[in-house]
Amino acid sequence: MPVTPQILAAVSGAVQAYLLEEEALLAAAPARWPPPAPPPNLWGLAGRQQTMQLRVLAQRRSLK
């Protein structure tokens, strides 16, 4: 089955339209998202870190 110039033109036009649409979508894409923030220090928020430090000091008998 020979490829006629009309079929060749239709295929090449469809491929060109697809490539242009893809380039337009990539250009309109938002910039990369910023990296997520580190999780909050839950020990500090709960007051557990201070409690643990006081226990360590008490075990070392630094608090008299």
PDB file of N, CA, C, O and CB in Angstrom:
ATOM      1  N   MET A   1       0.849  -1.172   0.000  1.00  0.00           N
ATOM      2  CA  MET A   1       0.000   0.000   0.000  1.00  0.00           C
ATOM      3  C   MET A   1       0.895   1.236   0.000  1.00  0.00           C
ATOM      4  O   MET A   1       1.597   1.489   0.979  1.00  0.00           O
ATOM      5  CB  MET A   1      -0.966  -0.003   1.223  1.00  0.00           C
ATOM      6  N   PRO A   2       0.878   1.980  -1.047  1.00  0.00           N
ATOM      7  CA  PRO A   2       1.716   3.180  -1.121  1.00  0.00           C
ATOM      8  C   PRO A   2       1.146   4.298  -0.247  1.00  0.00           C
ATOM      9  O   PRO A   2      -0.064   4.413  -0.056  1.00  0.00           O
ATOM     10  CB  PRO A   2       1.840   3.659  -2.580  1.00  0.00           C
ATOM     11  N   VAL A   3       2.046   5.100   0.265  1.00  0.00           N
ATOM     12  CA  VAL A   3       1.641   6.237   1.091  1.00  0.00           C
ATOM     13  C   VAL A   3       1.479   7.444   0.175  1.00  0.00           C
ATOM     14  O   VAL A   3       2.433   7.895  -0.460  1.00  0.00           O
ATOM     15  CB  VAL A   3       2.686   6.525   2.233  1.00  0.00           C
ATOM     16  N   THR A   4       0.281   7.945   0.122  1.00  0.00           N
ATOM     17  CA  THR A   4       0.011   9.090  -0.744  1.00  0.00           C
ATOM     18  C   THR A   4       0.474  10.370  -0.068  1.00  0.00           C
ATOM     19  O   THR A   4       0.604  10.409   1.156  1.00  0.00           O
ATOM     20  CB  THR A   4      -1.490   9.176  -1.090  1.00  0.00           C
ATOM     21  N   PRO A   5       0.721  11.400  -0.831  1.00  0.00           N
ATOM     22  CA  PRO A   5       1.156  12.665  -0.235  1.00  0.00           C
ATOM     23  C   PRO A   5       0.128  13.240   0.738  1.00  0.00           C
ATOM     24  O   PRO A   5       0.504  13.917   1.696  1.00  0.00           O
ATOM     25  CB  PRO A   5       1.440  13.675  -1.326  1.00  0.00           C
ATOM     26  N   GLN A   6      -1.158  12.985   0.511  1.00  0.00           N
ATOM     27  CA  GLN A   6      -2.182  13.503   1.421  1.00  0.00           C
ATOM     28  C   GLN A   6      -2.069  12.816   2.789  1.00  0.00           C
ATOM     29  O   GLN A   6      -2.175  13.479   3.820  1.00  0.00           O
ATOM     30  CB  GLN A   6      -3.603  13.293   0.822  1.00  0.00           C
ATOM     31  N   ILE A   7      -1.855  11.501   2.804  1.00  0.00           N
ATOM     32  CA  ILE A   7      -1.708  10.770   4.073  1.00  0.00           C
ATOM     33  C   ILE A   7      -0.438  11.215   4.778  1.00  0.00           C
ATOM     34  O   ILE A   7      -0.437  11.423   5.991  1.00  0.00           O
ATOM     35  CB  ILE A   7      -1.681   9.235   3.834  1.00  0.00           C
ATOM     36  N   LEU A   8       0.645  11.363   4.019  1.00  0.00           N
ATOM     37  CA  LEU A   8       1.907  11.810   4.603  1.00  0.00           C
ATOM     38  C   LEU A   8       1.760  13.197   5.217  1.00  0.00           C
ATOM     39  O   LEU A   8       2.287  13.457   6.299  1.00  0.00           O
ATOM     40  CB  LEU A   8       3.015  11.814   3.545  1.00  0.00           C
ATOM     41  N   ALA A   9       1.052  14.083   4.539  1.00  0.00           N
ATOM     42  CA  ALA A   9       0.843  15.434   5.064  1.00  0.00           C
ATOM     43  C   ALA A   9      -0.033  15.408   6.318  1.00  0.00           C
ATOM     44  O   ALA A   9       0.214  16.161   7.260  1.00  0.00           O
ATOM     45  CB  ALA A   9       0.202  16.331   3.991  1.00  0.00           C
ATOM     46  N   ALA A  10      -1.050  14.549   6.335  1.00  0.00           N
ATOM     47  CA  ALA A  10      -1.927  14.461   7.502  1.00  0.00           C
ATOM     48  C   ALA A  10      -1.163  13.922   8.717  1.00  0.00           C
ATOM     49  O   ALA A  10      -1.311  14.432   9.827  1.00  0.00           O
ATOM     50  CB  ALA A  10      -3.144  13.562   7.194  1.00  0.00           C
ATOM     51  N   VAL A  11      -0.360  12.905   8.498  1.00  0.00           N
ATOM     52  CA  VAL A  11       0.403  12.320   9.611  1.00  0.00           C
ATOM     53  C   VAL A  11       1.430  13.314  10.117  1.00  0.00           C
ATOM     54  O   VAL A  11       1.582  13.489  11.326  1.00  0.00           O
ATOM     55  CB  VAL A  11       1.099  11.010   9.177  1.00  0.00           C
ATOM     56  N   SER A  12       2.129  13.958   9.216  1.00  0.00           N
ATOM     57  CA  SER A  12       3.152  14.901   9.659  1.00  0.00           C
ATOM     58  C   SER A  12       2.519  16.106  10.363  1.00  0.00           C
ATOM     59  O   SER A  12       3.093  16.633  11.316  1.00  0.00           O
ATOM     60  CB  SER A  12       3.999  15.369   8.464  1.00  0.00           C
ATOM     61  N   GLY A  13       1.343  16.545   9.905  1.00  0.00           N
ATOM     62  CA  GLY A  13       0.640  17.640  10.585  1.00  0.00           C
ATOM     63  C   GLY A  13       0.181  17.250  11.972  1.00  0.00           C
ATOM     64  O   GLY A  13       0.246  18.059  12.897  1.00  0.00           O
ATOM     65  N   ALA A  14      -0.290  16.003  12.132  1.00  0.00           N
ATOM     66  CA  ALA A  14      -0.731  15.539  13.449  1.00  0.00           C
ATOM     67  C   ALA A  14       0.444  15.438  14.413  1.00  0.00           C
ATOM     68  O   ALA A  14       0.332  15.817  15.579  1.00  0.00           O
ATOM     69  CB  ALA A  14      -1.433  14.179  13.331  1.00  0.00           C
ATOM     70  N   VAL A  15       1.567  14.930  13.926  1.00  0.00           N
ATOM     71  CA  VAL A  15       2.760  14.824  14.786  1.00  0.00           C
ATOM     72  C   VAL A  15       3.247  16.213  15.177  1.00  0.00           C
ATOM     73  O   VAL A  15       3.602  16.443  16.333  1.00  0.00           O
ATOM     74  CB  VAL A  15       3.894  14.041  14.068  1.00  0.00           C
ATOM     75  N   GLN A  16       3.267  17.136  14.231  1.00  0.00           N
ATOM     76  CA  GLN A  16       3.701  18.502  14.524  1.00  0.00           C
ATOM     77  C   GLN A  16       2.777  19.160  15.547  1.00  0.00           C
ATOM     78  O   GLN A  16       3.255  19.825  16.467  1.00  0.00           O
ATOM     79  CB  GLN A  16       3.744  19.340  13.235  1.00  0.00           C
ATOM     80  N   ALA A  17       1.472  18.987  15.402  1.00  0.00           N
ATOM     81  CA  ALA A  17       0.526  19.565  16.356  1.00  0.00           C
ATOM     82  C   ALA A  17       0.719  18.968  17.744  1.00  0.00           C
ATOM     83  O   ALA A  17       0.648  19.680  18.746  1.00  0.00           O
ATOM     84  CB  ALA A  17      -0.915  19.344  15.882  1.00  0.00           C
ATOM     85  N   TYR A  18       0.961  17.668  17.803  1.00  0.00           N
ATOM     86  CA  TYR A  18       1.188  17.016  19.099  1.00  0.00           C
ATOM     87  C   TYR A  18       2.446  17.569  19.761  1.00  0.00           C
ATOM     88  O   TYR A  18       2.434  17.870  20.954  1.00  0.00           O
ATOM     89  CB  TYR A  18       1.306  15.484  18.927  1.00  0.00           C
ATOM     90  N   LEU A  19       3.530  17.707  19.000  1.00  0.00           N
ATOM     91  CA  LEU A  19       4.775  18.227  19.575  1.00  0.00           C
ATOM     92  C   LEU A  19       4.624  19.661  20.049  1.00  0.00           C
ATOM     93  O   LEU A  19       5.148  20.018  21.104  1.00  0.00           O
ATOM     94  CB  LEU A  19       5.901  18.141  18.560  1.00  0.00           C
ATOM     95  N   LEU A  20       3.921  20.490  19.292  1.00  0.00           N
ATOM     96  CA  LEU A  20       3.706  21.878  19.709  1.00  0.00           C
ATOM     97  C   LEU A  20       2.867  21.953  20.977  1.00  0.00           C
ATOM     98  O   LEU A  20       3.137  22.763  21.865  1.00  0.00           O
ATOM     99  CB  LEU A  20       3.030  22.669  18.592  1.00  0.00           C
ATOM    100  N   GLU A  21       1.841  21.097  21.055  1.00  0.00           N
ATOM    101  CA  GLU A  21       0.993  21.093  22.254  1.00  0.00           C
ATOM    102  C   GLU A  21       1.785  20.637  23.477  1.00  0.00           C
ATOM    103  O   GLU A  21       1.622  21.188  24.566  1.00  0.00           O
ATOM    104  CB  GLU A  21      -0.231  20.180  22.048  1.00  0.00           C
ATOM    105  N   GLU A  22       2.634  19.640  23.298  1.00  0.00           N
ATOM    106  CA  GLU A  22       3.439  19.158  24.419  1.00  0.00           C
ATOM    107  C   GLU A  22       4.427  20.220  24.886  1.00  0.00           C
ATOM    108  O   GLU A  22       4.617  20.400  26.089  1.00  0.00           O
ATOM    109  CB  GLU A  22       4.186  17.884  24.029  1.00  0.00           C
ATOM    110  N   GLU A  23       5.058  20.923  23.953  1.00  0.00           N
ATOM    111  CA  GLU A  23       5.983  21.994  24.326  1.00  0.00           C
ATOM    112  C   GLU A  23       5.260  23.113  25.058  1.00  0.00           C
ATOM    113  O   GLU A  23       5.800  23.680  26.008  1.00  0.00           O
ATOM    114  CB  GLU A  23       6.687  22.549  23.087  1.00  0.00           C
ATOM    115  N   ALA A  24       4.045  23.439  24.630  1.00  0.00           N
ATOM    116  CA  ALA A  24       3.272  24.491  25.288  1.00  0.00           C
ATOM    117  C   ALA A  24       2.905  24.086  26.711  1.00  0.00           C
ATOM    118  O   ALA A  24       2.940  24.912  27.622  1.00  0.00           O
ATOM    119  CB  ALA A  24       2.004  24.809  24.485  1.00  0.00           C
ATOM    120  N   LEU A  25       2.554  22.819  26.902  1.00  0.00           N
ATOM    121  CA  LEU A  25       2.219  22.357  28.252  1.00  0.00           C
ATOM    122  C   LEU A  25       3.437  22.382  29.164  1.00  0.00           C
ATOM    123  O   LEU A  25       3.331  22.750  30.334  1.00  0.00           O
ATOM    124  CB  LEU A  25       1.637  20.945  28.202  1.00  0.00           C
ATOM    125  N   LEU A  26       4.585  21.995  28.635  1.00  0.00           N
ATOM    126  CA  LEU A  26       5.796  22.018  29.452  1.00  0.00           C
ATOM    127  C   LEU A  26       6.209  23.445  29.802  1.00  0.00           C
ATOM    128  O   LEU A  26       6.703  23.696  30.901  1.00  0.00           O
ATOM    129  CB  LEU A  26       6.935  21.311  28.725  1.00  0.00           C
ATOM    130  N   ALA A  27       6.011  24.372  28.880  1.00  0.00           N
ATOM    131  CA  ALA A  27       6.361  25.764  29.143  1.00  0.00           C
ATOM    132  C   ALA A  27       5.413  26.384  30.162  1.00  0.00           C
ATOM    133  O   ALA A  27       5.817  27.255  30.933  1.00  0.00           O
ATOM    134  CB  ALA A  27       6.341  26.573  27.846  1.00  0.00           C
ATOM    135  N   ALA A  28       4.161  25.946  30.173  1.00  0.00           N
ATOM    136  CA  ALA A  28       3.177  26.521  31.093  1.00  0.00           C
ATOM    137  C   ALA A  28       3.193  25.835  32.450  1.00  0.00           C
ATOM    138  O   ALA A  28       2.497  26.273  33.365  1.00  0.00           O
ATOM    139  CB  ALA A  28       1.785  26.432  30.494  1.00  0.00           C
ATOM    140  N   ALA A  29       3.970  24.770  32.601  1.00  0.00           N
ATOM    141  CA  ALA A  29       4.014  24.039  33.876  1.00  0.00           C
ATOM    142  C   ALA A  29       4.606  24.936  34.954  1.00  0.00           C
ATOM    143  O   ALA A  29       5.529  25.703  34.678  1.00  0.00           O
ATOM    144  CB  ALA A  29       4.846  22.726  33.742  1.00  0.00           C
ATOM    145  N   PRO A  30       4.096  24.855  36.163  1.00  0.00           N
ATOM    146  CA  PRO A  30       4.654  25.675  37.243  1.00  0.00           C
ATOM    147  C   PRO A  30       6.078  25.224  37.574  1.00  0.00           C
ATOM    148  O   PRO A  30       6.487  24.103  37.271  1.00  0.00           O
ATOM    149  CB  PRO A  30       3.758  25.597  38.504  1.00  0.00           C
ATOM    150  N   ALA A  31       6.798  26.116  38.192  1.00  0.00           N
ATOM    151  CA  ALA A  31       8.170  25.795  38.608  1.00  0.00           C
ATOM    152  C   ALA A  31       8.125  24.650  39.613  1.00  0.00           C
ATOM    153  O   ALA A  31       7.077  24.328  40.174  1.00  0.00           O
ATOM    154  CB  ALA A  31       8.885  27.046  39.225  1.00  0.00           C
ATOM    155  N   ARG A  32       9.263  24.061  39.820  1.00  0.00           N
ATOM    156  CA  ARG A  32       9.326  22.948  40.778  1.00  0.00           C
ATOM    157  C   ARG A  32       8.852  23.405  42.152  1.00  0.00           C
ATOM    158  O   ARG A  32       9.082  24.538  42.572  1.00  0.00           O
ATOM    159  CB  ARG A  32      10.764  22.384  40.871  1.00  0.00           C
ATOM    160  N   TRP A  33       8.188  22.490  42.827  1.00  0.00           N
ATOM    161  CA  TRP A  33       7.719  22.799  44.183  1.00  0.00           C
ATOM    162  C   TRP A  33       8.925  22.892  45.101  1.00  0.00           C
ATOM    163  O   TRP A  33       9.903  22.171  44.908  1.00  0.00           O
ATOM    164  CB  TRP A  33       6.709  21.721  44.700  1.00  0.00           C
ATOM    165  N   PRO A  34       8.872  23.769  46.097  1.00  0.00           N
ATOM    166  CA  PRO A  34       9.986  23.819  47.043  1.00  0.00           C
ATOM    167  C   PRO A  34      10.020  22.526  47.853  1.00  0.00           C
ATOM    168  O   PRO A  34       8.986  21.882  48.031  1.00  0.00           O
ATOM    169  CB  PRO A  34       9.864  25.054  47.983  1.00  0.00           C
ATOM    170  N   PRO A  35      11.180  22.145  48.338  1.00  0.00           N
ATOM    171  CA  PRO A  35      11.248  20.905  49.118  1.00  0.00           C
ATOM    172  C   PRO A  35      10.410  21.031  50.388  1.00  0.00           C
ATOM    173  O   PRO A  35      10.266  22.131  50.922  1.00  0.00           O
ATOM    174  CB  PRO A  35      12.714  20.563  49.474  1.00  0.00           C
ATOM    175  N   PRO A  36       9.867  19.944  50.872  1.00  0.00           N
ATOM    176  CA  PRO A  36       9.037  20.029  52.079  1.00  0.00           C
ATOM    177  C   PRO A  36       9.884  20.417  53.288  1.00  0.00           C
ATOM    178  O   PRO A  36      11.069  20.096  53.370  1.00  0.00           O
ATOM    179  CB  PRO A  36       8.322  18.689  52.341  1.00  0.00           C
ATOM    180  N   ALA A  37       9.259  21.098  54.196  1.00  0.00           N
ATOM    181  CA  ALA A  37       9.954  21.523  55.413  1.00  0.00           C
ATOM    182  C   ALA A  37      10.207  20.298  56.291  1.00  0.00           C
ATOM    183  O   ALA A  37       9.447  19.330  56.252  1.00  0.00           O
ATOM    184  CB  ALA A  37       9.127  22.604  56.188  1.00  0.00           C
ATOM    185  N   PRO A  38      11.277  20.348  57.081  1.00  0.00           N
ATOM    186  CA  PRO A  38      11.513  19.210  57.971  1.00  0.00           C
ATOM    187  C   PRO A  38      10.397  19.108  59.007  1.00  0.00           C
ATOM    188  O   PRO A  38       9.771  20.113  59.343  1.00  0.00           O
ATOM    189  CB  PRO A  38      12.885  19.339  58.669  1.00  0.00           C
ATOM    190  N   PRO A  39      10.151  17.926  59.506  1.00  0.00           N
ATOM    191  CA  PRO A  39       9.083  17.795  60.507  1.00  0.00           C
ATOM    192  C   PRO A  39       9.439  18.568  61.774  1.00  0.00           C
ATOM    193  O   PRO A  39      10.618  18.725  62.094  1.00  0.00           O
ATOM    194  CB  PRO A  39       8.831  16.306  60.843  1.00  0.00           C
ATOM    195  N   PRO A  40       8.445  19.041  62.484  1.00  0.00           N
ATOM    196  CA  PRO A  40       8.739  19.801  63.704  1.00  0.00           C
ATOM    197  C   PRO A  40       9.381  18.900  64.760  1.00  0.00           C
ATOM    198  O   PRO A  40       9.190  17.684  64.769  1.00  0.00           O
ATOM    199  CB  PRO A  40       7.450  20.444  64.263  1.00  0.00           C
ATOM    200  N   ASN A  41      10.129  19.521  65.629  1.00  0.00           N
ATOM    201  CA  ASN A  41      10.783  18.790  66.707  1.00  0.00           C
ATOM    202  C   ASN A  41       9.725  18.462  67.756  1.00  0.00           C
ATOM    203  O   ASN A  41       9.397  19.296  68.600  1.00  0.00           O
ATOM    204  CB  ASN A  41      11.966  19.617  67.328  1.00  0.00           C
ATOM    205  N   LEU A  42       9.202  17.259  67.696  1.00  0.00           N
ATOM    206  CA  LEU A  42       8.113  16.887  68.595  1.00  0.00           C
ATOM    207  C   LEU A  42       8.594  16.758  70.034  1.00  0.00           C
ATOM    208  O   LEU A  42       7.824  16.982  70.968  1.00  0.00           O
ATOM    209  CB  LEU A  42       7.478  15.580  68.140  1.00  0.00           C
ATOM    210  N   TRP A  43       9.857  16.401  70.219  1.00  0.00           N
ATOM    211  CA  TRP A  43      10.375  16.328  71.592  1.00  0.00           C
ATOM    212  C   TRP A  43      10.330  17.716  72.234  1.00  0.00           C
ATOM    213  O   TRP A  43       9.913  17.860  73.384  1.00  0.00           O
ATOM    214  CB  TRP A  43      11.831  15.766  71.608  1.00  0.00           C
ATOM    215  N   GLY A  44      10.756  18.719  71.496  1.00  0.00           N
ATOM    216  CA  GLY A  44      10.757  20.066  72.046  1.00  0.00           C
ATOM    217  C   GLY A  44       9.348  20.593  72.260  1.00  0.00           C
ATOM    218  O   GLY A  44       9.085  21.291  73.239  1.00  0.00           O
ATOM    219  N   LEU A  45       8.449  20.264  71.356  1.00  0.00           N
ATOM    220  CA  LEU A  45       7.078  20.751  71.489  1.00  0.00           C
ATOM    221  C   LEU A  45       6.373  20.133  72.685  1.00  0.00           C
ATOM    222  O   LEU A  45       5.567  20.796  73.338  1.00  0.00           O
ATOM    223  CB  LEU A  45       6.293  20.461  70.224  1.00  0.00           C
ATOM    224  N   ALA A  46       6.661  18.891  72.976  1.00  0.00           N
ATOM    225  CA  ALA A  46       5.964  18.206  74.050  1.00  0.00           C
ATOM    226  C   ALA A  46       6.620  18.463  75.408  1.00  0.00           C
ATOM    227  O   ALA A  46       6.082  18.052  76.437  1.00  0.00           O
ATOM    228  CB  ALA A  46       5.915  16.714  73.769  1.00  0.00           C
ATOM    229  N   GLY A  47       7.758  19.126  75.427  1.00  0.00           N
ATOM    230  CA  GLY A  47       8.443  19.350  76.701  1.00  0.00           C
ATOM    231  C   GLY A  47       9.200  18.127  77.167  1.00  0.00           C
ATOM    232  O   GLY A  47       9.778  18.130  78.254  1.00  0.00           O
ATOM    233  N   ARG A  48       9.206  17.074  76.354  1.00  0.00           N
ATOM    234  CA  ARG A  48       9.878  15.840  76.755  1.00  0.00           C
ATOM    235  C   ARG A  48      11.390  16.005  76.773  1.00  0.00           C
ATOM    236  O   ARG A  48      12.068  15.412  77.611  1.00  0.00           O
ATOM    237  CB  ARG A  48       9.495  14.704  75.823  1.00  0.00           C
ATOM    238  N   GLN A  49      11.920  16.800  75.860  1.00  0.00           N
ATOM    239  CA  GLN A  49      13.367  16.953  75.793  1.00  0.00           C
ATOM    240  C   GLN A  49      13.892  17.589  77.075  1.00  0.00           C
ATOM    241  O   GLN A  49      14.917  17.164  77.608  1.00  0.00           O
ATOM    242  CB  GLN A  49      13.766  17.798  74.571  1.00  0.00           C
ATOM    243  N   GLN A  50      13.196  18.597  77.565  1.00  0.00           N
ATOM    244  CA  GLN A  50      13.630  19.246  78.802  1.00  0.00           C
ATOM    245  C   GLN A  50      13.520  18.282  79.973  1.00  0.00           C
ATOM    246  O   GLN A  50      14.398  18.263  80.837  1.00  0.00           O
ATOM    247  CB  GLN A  50      12.798  20.512  79.074  1.00  0.00           C
ATOM    248  N   THR A  51      12.468  17.487  80.020  1.00  0.00           N
ATOM    249  CA  THR A  51      12.299  16.512  81.088  1.00  0.00           C
ATOM    250  C   THR A  51      13.423  15.488  81.064  1.00  0.00           C
ATOM    251  O   THR A  51      13.966  15.136  82.111  1.00  0.00           O
ATOM    252  CB  THR A  51      10.945  15.815  80.968  1.00  0.00           C
ATOM    253  N   MET A  52      13.772  15.012  79.887  1.00  0.00           N
ATOM    254  CA  MET A  52      14.847  14.037  79.777  1.00  0.00           C
ATOM    255  C   MET A  52      16.188  14.643  80.196  1.00  0.00           C
ATOM    256  O   MET A  52      17.001  13.969  80.830  1.00  0.00           O
ATOM    257  CB  MET A  52      14.932  13.504  78.348  1.00  0.00           C
ATOM    258  N   GLN A  53      16.424  15.915  79.844  1.00  0.00           N
ATOM    259  CA  GLN A  53      17.665  16.559  80.238  1.00  0.00           C
ATOM    260  C   GLN A  53      17.736  16.718  81.764  1.00  0.00           C
ATOM    261  O   GLN A  53      18.797  16.543  82.364  1.00  0.00           O
ATOM    262  CB  GLN A  53      17.795  17.925  79.548  1.00  0.00           C
ATOM    263  N   LEU A  54      16.607  17.048  82.378  1.00  0.00           N
ATOM    264  CA  LEU A  54      16.602  17.168  83.837  1.00  0.00           C
ATOM    265  C   LEU A  54      16.866  15.820  84.502  1.00  0.00           C
ATOM    266  O   LEU A  54      17.546  15.757  85.526  1.00  0.00           O
ATOM    267  CB  LEU A  54      15.263  17.736  84.321  1.00  0.00           C
ATOM    268  N   ARG A  55      16.333  14.743  83.924  1.00  0.00           N
ATOM    269  CA  ARG A  55      16.579  13.414  84.479  1.00  0.00           C
ATOM    270  C   ARG A  55      18.041  13.024  84.351  1.00  0.00           C
ATOM    271  O   ARG A  55      18.604  12.408  85.256  1.00  0.00           O
ATOM    272  CB  ARG A  55      15.704  12.379  83.787  1.00  0.00           C
ATOM    273  N   VAL A  56      18.661  13.383  83.224  1.00  0.00           N
ATOM    274  CA  VAL A  56      20.087  13.078  83.050  1.00  0.00           C
ATOM    275  C   VAL A  56      20.903  13.844  84.072  1.00  0.00           C
ATOM    276  O   VAL A  56      21.819  13.290  84.679  1.00  0.00           O
ATOM    277  CB  VAL A  56      20.561  13.423  81.617  1.00  0.00           C
ATOM    278  N   LEU A  57      20.575  15.125  84.270  1.00  0.00           N
ATOM    279  CA  LEU A  57      21.303  15.911  85.251  1.00  0.00           C
ATOM    280  C   LEU A  57      21.098  15.349  86.653  1.00  0.00           C
ATOM    281  O   LEU A  57      22.034  15.326  87.452  1.00  0.00           O
ATOM    282  CB  LEU A  57      20.864  17.374  85.195  1.00  0.00           C
ATOM    283  N   ALA A  58      19.894  14.900  86.959  1.00  0.00           N
ATOM    284  CA  ALA A  58      19.622  14.320  88.274  1.00  0.00           C
ATOM    285  C   ALA A  58      20.399  13.015  88.456  1.00  0.00           C
ATOM    286  O   ALA A  58      20.920  12.739  89.537  1.00  0.00           O
ATOM    287  CB  ALA A  58      18.108  14.072  88.454  1.00  0.00           C
ATOM    288  N   GLN A  59      20.469  12.234  87.412  1.00  0.00           N
ATOM    289  CA  GLN A  59      21.221  10.970  87.508  1.00  0.00           C
ATOM    290  C   GLN A  59      22.712  11.244  87.688  1.00  0.00           C
ATOM    291  O   GLN A  59      23.407  10.472  88.348  1.00  0.00           O
ATOM    292  CB  GLN A  59      20.989  10.100  86.248  1.00  0.00           C
ATOM    293  N   ARG A  60      23.200  12.316  87.117  1.00  0.00           N
ATOM    294  CA  ARG A  60      24.610  12.671  87.277  1.00  0.00           C
ATOM    295  C   ARG A  60      24.832  13.403  88.602  1.00  0.00           C
ATOM    296  O   ARG A  60      25.964  13.730  88.957  1.00  0.00           O
ATOM    297  CB  ARG A  60      25.085  13.544  86.097  1.00  0.00           C
ATOM    298  N   ARG A  61      23.768  13.649  89.308  1.00  0.00           N
ATOM    299  CA  ARG A  61      23.784  14.360  90.588  1.00  0.00           C
ATOM    300  C   ARG A  61      24.346  15.774  90.437  1.00  0.00           C
ATOM    301  O   ARG A  61      25.042  16.295  91.309  1.00  0.00           O
ATOM    302  CB  ARG A  61      24.607  13.579  91.617  1.00  0.00           C
ATOM    303  N   SER A  62      24.012  16.370  89.287  1.00  0.00           N
ATOM    304  CA  SER A  62      24.442  17.741  89.048  1.00  0.00           C
ATOM    305  C   SER A  62      23.512  18.717  89.755  1.00  0.00           C
ATOM    306  O   SER A  62      23.908  19.838  90.073  1.00  0.00           O
ATOM    307  CB  SER A  62      24.489  18.039  87.542  1.00  0.00           C
ATOM    308  N   LEU A  63      22.267  18.290  90.002  1.00  0.00           N
ATOM    309  CA  LEU A  63      21.312  19.149  90.666  1.00  0.00           C
ATOM    310  C   LEU A  63      21.265  18.786  92.148  1.00  0.00           C
ATOM    311  O   LEU A  63      20.671  17.772  92.512  1.00  0.00           O
ATOM    312  CB  LEU A  63      19.911  19.027  90.016  1.00  0.00           C
ATOM    313  N   LYS A  64      21.863  19.572  92.980  1.00  0.00           N
ATOM    314  CA  LYS A  64      21.811  19.328  94.430  1.00  0.00           C
ATOM    315  C   LYS A  64      21.403  20.572  95.148  1.00  0.00           C
ATOM    316  O   LYS A  64      21.301  20.572  96.374  1.00  0.00           O
ATOM    317  CB  LYS A  64      23.155  18.841  94.962  1.00  0.00           C
TER     318      LYS A  64
END
